[in-house]
Amino acid sequence: MEARSWAPRRQLCPPGSMLLAFASLLGCLLASSQAKVYSRCELARVLQDFGMEGYRASTLADWVCLAYFTSGFNTAAVDHEADGSTNNGIFQINSRKWCKNLNPEVPNLCQMYCSDLLNPNLKDTVICAMKIVQQPQGLASWETWRRRCQGKDLSDWVDGCDL
């Protein structure tokens, strides 16, 4: 019979590192499980239910066009800017002014956490977007809307959606 050594085995990773790695992986999986990528017509119907048609002279087609070019209709989209701010959710709302991230110094004009803008049910996102379009620039507050949607025939964005 072979003698067994009672010396502890050498661990490849300290126990705390494995727990941290597992927690990070679990966080990513949970975040992605809450993501929703809307179809064009599905988004148009949801936005219509929230009263976005005609809000501050905007159309559903404006909102659908904006959502497509900012996030690809993905509620969990987050884009990191060079200044440390983030663009969040289906309309890519920026943390510099509109929502609270880690920086307590931001104005947080929508009075919500940026993570609230990643919710697939869109309620918080719509509330914040409505505050943004109340600004003098309206939808032009989004550079993407100005470049990709403004002044164009947007009827294709809602055609065939049975609204």
C-alpha positions, 0 to 999 in steps of 0.5 A: 500500500502506498503512503499518502501525503497529508500535505495540502495540495497546491491550488491553481487559484486561491479560493476567493478568485474562483468565487469571484470568477463564478460570481462574475460569470453568473452576473453576465448570465443573469444580465443576458437572460433579462435582455430582449431584442424586439422586432420592429413591429413588436417595438412599435406596438409597445411604444404605441401602448406607452403613448409615444405616437405623437408625443412632442411631435414624434412618430412611432417611426421616429422612435423605431428608427432611433432604436434600430440605429442606436441599439439594434432593438436590444434592451440590454445594449450598453456602450462605453464612452471615452469620458467614462459615461455609458449609453444605456438600453434600447435608446442608448440614454447617456449616464452623463446627464440622464441616469445614475451610474457609479458617479454621484456627481451626475445630474440624473435628470431621469431620477433612475439608475442606468441599469433601470434602462436595461429592463425589457419591459421599457417602462423606465426607458420610455419615461426617461425618453419622454423627459429627454424629448421635452428638451428644446432639441426634442428627438434631435437630442440623439445625434443618431436620430439626427444623422439617420432618421431626421428628415427622411421618409420613415414610413417603412419602419412601421409599415405592416405592423397593424397599428 
